[in-house]
Amino acid sequence: MSDCLFCKIVAKEIPADVVLETDRALAFRDINPQAPTHVLVVPKEHFQDAAALAAADDGWADAVLQAGQAVAEQEGVAEVGYRMVFNTGPAAGQTVFHVHLHLLGGRNLTWPPG
């Protein structure tokens, strides 16, 4: 999508602090981190939200989750714990409508958040 912020990051039209790239996913640091480790993982194809990603049924959800796990290991939070979050829809706090996984770690994460 031509007006999608994350599509532009995937296309390298907008710079980002990329921490991992696979053939199907791109992971980059959040510009407004909510934890010491806060990385966004996006599929390289545009899906509006987690529901659309799940409906794609072509391995896209797997690719995003696998990239998230790889980032957790790379960032050193896999052993102590981390959170993976998908916000789906405005009421859940989704502000960029290109599905993205938030990988959060590096501190104790309370529940429920917010």
Phi and psi in degrees as a GROMACS rama.xvg file:
@    title "Ramachandran Plot"
@    xaxis  label "Phi"
@    yaxis  label "Psi"
@TYPE xy
-69.57  -25.5798  SER-2
-102.556  7.68647  ASP-3
-86.1454  122.816  CYS-4
-55.8587  -47.517  LEU-5
-72.329  -31.5263  PHE-6
-62.3554  -38.3405  CYS-7
-68.2058  -35.5255  LYS-8
-67.0377  -44.6405  ILE-9
-58.6365  -40.0497  VAL-10
-78.6324  -0.407372  ALA-11
66.7786  23.3391  LYS-12
-82.4047  -24.6694  GLU-13
-124.134  130.92  ILE-14
-70.7864  151.476  PRO-15
-150.642  157.125  ALA-16
-85.3719  83.863  ASP-17
-74.1398  131.454  VAL-18
-111.178  -17.6273  VAL-19
-160.624  140.69  LEU-20
-139.126  132.554  GLU-21
-121.112  -176.838  THR-22
-67.7142  -21.7027  ASP-23
-121.176  -8.02037  ARG-24
-140.034  155.134  ALA-25
-132.535  133.191  LEU-26
-120.878  132  ALA-27
-146.459  155.744  PHE-28
-69.4243  139.018  ARG-29
-69.4927  138.835  ASP-30
-77.2996  -11.1653  ILE-31
-131.215  69.937  ASN-32
-63.8402  139.405  PRO-33
-103.881  1.24965  GLN-34
-157.174  162.959  ALA-35
-54.581  -37.2924  PRO-36
-110.085  115.325  THR-37
-143.258  100.071  HIS-38
-120.13  138.093  VAL-39
-97.9172  135.369  LEU-40
-118.467  122.246  VAL-41
-123.317  145.781  VAL-42
-72.1522  149.763  PRO-43
-75.1244  -12.1982  LYS-44
-100.985  148.65  GLU-45
-80.374  122.706  HIS-46
-130.368  134.865  PHE-47
-63.3171  -41.9489  GLN-48
-155.574  -177.599  ASP-49
-62.9385  -34.2081  ALA-50
-63.0744  -43.8666  ALA-51
-66.5816  -36.9723  ALA-52
-63.196  -45.8529  LEU-53
-63.5539  -38.439  ALA-54
-70.4741  -21.7436  ALA-55
-61.8125  -34.1289  ALA-56
48.1325  41.4034  ASP-57
-131.894  29.1074  ASP-58
84.9848  1.6824  GLY-59
-66.5831  -43.7207  TRP-60
-62.6891  -42.369  ALA-61
-57.8396  -44.1104  ASP-62
-62.2002  -40.3889  ALA-63
-68.2715  -45.3576  VAL-64
-64.7051  -41.273  LEU-65
-64.106  -39.5902  GLN-66
-65.3475  -39.5066  ALA-67
-60.2071  -44.0649  GLY-68
-63.371  -41.4335  GLN-69
-62.8933  -39.336  ALA-70
-65.1838  -43.0948  VAL-71
-57.9318  -42.7808  ALA-72
-66.5975  -46.5738  GLU-73
-61.6347  -38.3956  GLN-74
-84.0125  -4.77081  GLU-75
79.8685  21.442  GLY-76
-108.204  -5.39839  VAL-77
-61.8518  -37.4579  ALA-78
-75.5962  -34.6085  GLU-79
-95.8207  -20.1715  VAL-80
122.259  149.008  GLY-81
-158.172  169.052  TYR-82
-123.171  139.484  ARG-83
-114.753  125.951  MET-84
-131.624  134.944  VAL-85
-114.261  122.208  PHE-86
-94.3743  124.703  ASN-87
-121.102  107.81  THR-88
94.3518  157.131  GLY-89
-58.0082  -38.4765  PRO-90
-66.909  -20.2998  ALA-91
-93.3425  -3.1057  ALA-92
98.4595  8.56841  GLY-93
-70.9227  124.375  GLN-94
-116.586  -21.8431  THR-95
-113.154  121.019  VAL-96
-93.7632  55.5041  PHE-97
-132.952  115.591  HIS-98
-48.4541  137.423  VAL-99
-149.936  139.464  HIS-100
-93.8924  129.332  LEU-101
-92.377  120.813  HIS-102
-103.195  116.912  LEU-103
-121.195  138.351  LEU-104
-172.44  -173.608  GLY-105
93.6744  0.205251  GLY-106
-158.834  166.066  ARG-107
-66.559  130.313  ASN-108
-107.399  115.482  LEU-109
-77.4453  158.705  THR-110
-135.141  135.449  TRP-111
-78.3663  151.695  PRO-112
-73.2824  160.371  PRO-113
